[in-house]
Amino acid sequence: MTEKTCIITGANSGIDFAAAIQIAQKGYRVIMACRNPERGEAALQDVCRASGSDAVELMIVDMSLQSSIQAFAEEFLAKNVQIDIDKRYPDAPKLMG
């Protein structure tokens, strides 16, 4: 499978945390977009451990601040990575099969 990328906002807790684990287990590269660096780092370690994947990374973004969103977008674009799955997309579970 060609590596596909999924960005998950708020992935340090709740359903988004669980989604990060499941999507990483399916072989996707997961970018966890979290507001709090400390909680995000702890969640990153947990997701890597639970999923058995090392294709998980943390990016910091505060979705309430336009400047943070802009910085996140610039950092992501600099990676030259295509987004294949956005967890807000209603058909994401079907696409991940």
KEKE-3310 file (N, C-alpha, C; in steps of 0.2 Angstrom, whole numbers, plus 5000, padded with zeros to 4 digits):
npx = (5004:5003:5009:4997:4991:4984:4976:4972:4963:4963:4968:4973:4964:4949:4937:4944:4957:4956:4953:4965:4973:4967:4967:4981:4984:4980:4989:4991:4999:4999:4995:4994:4986:4987:4983:4989:5006:5012:5002:4999:5011:5012:5001:5005:5015:5007:4999:5007:5013:5001:4996:5006:5013:5026:5024:5018:5015:5017:5009:5008:4994:4983:4967:4959:4965:4969:4983:4990:4984:4988:5002:5003:4998:5008:5019:5015:5013:5026:5031:5028:5018:5004:4987:4977:4966:4954:4948:4936:4929:4914:4914:4925:4927:4923:4932:4944:4942)
npy = (4994:5011:5024:5033:5049:5056:5069:5073:5082:5088:5076:5071:5066:5057:5053:5056:5053:5039:5037:5040:5030:5019:5022:5023:5010:5004:5007:5020:5036:5046:5062:5070:5084:5095:5106:5108:5106:5097:5088:5083:5077:5066:5059:5056:5047:5037:5033:5028:5017:5010:5007:5002:5008:5018:5029:5041:5057:5073:5088:5105:5115:5128:5129:5140:5151:5161:5164:5153:5143:5147:5146:5132:5127:5132:5125:5112:5112:5114:5101:5094:5085:5075:5076:5063:5058:5067:5067:5074:5072:5065:5052:5046:5034:5024:5026:5022:5009)
npz = (5000:4996:5005:5014:5020:5034:5043:5059:5069:5086:5092:5104:5113:5118:5105:5094:5097:5098:5085:5079:5083:5077:5063:5061:5063:5052:5043:5038:5037:5051:5056:5070:5075:5088:5101:5114:5118:5127:5131:5119:5115:5124:5120:5108:5110:5116:5105:5096:5103:5105:5092:5086:5076:5068:5060:5064:5069:5078:5077:5081:5084:5087:5085:5087:5085:5072:5067:5072:5065:5052:5053:5055:5043:5034:5039:5037:5023:5019:5021:5009:5008:5003:5008:5011:5018:5028:5044:5046:5035:5029:5023:5026:5034:5025:5014:5020:5021)
capx = (5000:5006:5007:4992:4991:4978:4977:4967:4963:4961:4969:4976:4960:4942:4936:4950:4963:4954:4953:4972:4976:4964:4970:4988:4985:4978:4995:4991:5003:4994:4997:4990:4986:4985:4984:4994:5012:5013:4997:5000:5017:5010:4996:5009:5018:5002:4996:5013:5013:4995:4995:5012:5016:5030:5022:5013:5019:5013:5010:5004:4990:4977:4962:4955:4970:4971:4990:4992:4982:4992:5009:5002:4997:5014:5023:5012:5015:5033:5033:5026:5014:4997:4982:4972:4960:4953:4944:4930:4926:4909:4915:4932:4928:4922:4938:4949:4940)
capy = (5000:5017:5027:5039:5053:5058:5074:5072:5088:5086:5069:5069:5063:5056:5049:5058:5049:5032:5037:5040:5023:5014:5024:5021:5003:5002:5008:5027:5041:5050:5068:5072:5091:5096:5112:5108:5102:5092:5082:5080:5072:5060:5056:5053:5041:5032:5031:5024:5011:5006:5006:4998:5012:5024:5034:5045:5063:5078:5095:5109:5120:5131:5131:5146:5157:5162:5164:5147:5139:5149:5143:5125:5126:5133:5120:5106:5113:5113:5094:5092:5079:5075:5074:5058:5058:5072:5064:5077:5070:5060:5046:5044:5026:5020:5027:5018:5002)
capz = (5000:4996:5012:5014:5025:5038:5048:5064:5074:5093:5092:5110:5118:5115:5099:5089:5099:5096:5078:5077:5084:5072:5056:5061:5063:5045:5039:5036:5041:5054:5059:5076:5076:5094:5104:5120:5116:5132:5130:5112:5115:5128:5116:5102:5112:5117:5099:5093:5106:5104:5085:5083:5070:5069:5055:5067:5071:5081:5075:5086:5081:5091:5080:5089:5083:5064:5066:5073:5059:5046:5054:5054:5036:5031:5041:5033:5016:5018:5021:5003:5009:5001:5012:5008:5023:5033:5048:5046:5029:5031:5020:5028:5036:5019:5011:5024:5020)
cpx = (5004:5004:5003:4993:4984:4979:4971:4968:4961:4963:4972:4971:4953:4942:4941:4956:4962:4955:4960:4975:4973:4967:4977:4989:4983:4984:4995:4997:4998:4998:4992:4991:4983:4987:4990:5000:5013:5008:4997:5006:5016:5005:5000:5012:5013:4999:5001:5013:5007:4994:5001:5015:5021:5029:5016:5017:5014:5015:5006:5000:4984:4972:4958:4959:4972:4979:4993:4990:4986:4999:5008:5002:5004:5019:5021:5014:5022:5036:5032:5023:5007:4993:4977:4966:4960:4947:4937:4926:4921:4911:4922:4932:4927:4929:4944:4948:4942)
cpy = (5006:5021:5033:5043:5056:5063:5073:5078:5085:5079:5067:5066:5061:5052:5050:5054:5042:5032:5036:5033:5019:5016:5022:5014:5000:5004:5016:5031:5045:5056:5070:5080:5093:5103:5112:5103:5096:5086:5079:5075:5066:5056:5052:5047:5035:5029:5027:5017:5007:5004:5001:5002:5017:5029:5038:5051:5068:5085:5099:5115:5122:5133:5137:5152:5156:5161:5157:5142:5141:5146:5135:5123:5127:5127:5113:5106:5112:5106:5091:5085:5080:5073:5069:5058:5063:5069:5067:5075:5064:5053:5043:5036:5022:5020:5022:5011:4997)
cpz = (5000:5002:5010:5020:5028:5043:5053:5069:5081:5095:5099:5115:5114:5109:5094:5091:5097:5088:5075:5078:5078:5065:5056:5060:5056:5040:5036:5040:5044:5057:5064:5077:5083:5097:5109:5118:5121:5132:5124:5112:5119:5124:5110:5104:5113:5110:5095:5096:5105:5097:5082:5077:5072:5064:5058:5070:5074:5078:5079:5082:5086:5086:5081:5087:5075:5063:5067:5067:5053:5047:5053:5047:5033:5033:5037:5026:5014:5018:5014:5003:5006:5006:5009:5012:5028:5037:5048:5040:5030:5028:5022:5030:5030:5015:5014:5023:5026)
residu = (MET:THR:GLU:LYS:THR:CYS:ILE:ILE:THR:GLY:ALA:ASN:SER:GLY:ILE:ASP:PHE:ALA:ALA:ALA:ILE:GLN:ILE:ALA:GLN:LYS:GLY:TYR:ARG:VAL:ILE:MET:ALA:CYS:ARG:ASN:PRO:GLU:ARG:GLY:GLU:ALA:ALA:LEU:GLN:ASP:VAL:CYS:ARG:ALA:SER:GLY:SER:ASP:ALA:VAL:GLU:LEU:MET:ILE:VAL:ASP:MET:SER:LEU:GLN:SER:SER:ILE:GLN:ALA:PHE:ALA:GLU:GLU:PHE:LEU:ALA:LYS:ASN:VAL:GLN:ILE:ASP:ILE:ASP:LYS:ARG:TYR:PRO:ASP:ALA:PRO:LYS:LEU:MET:GLY)
# end
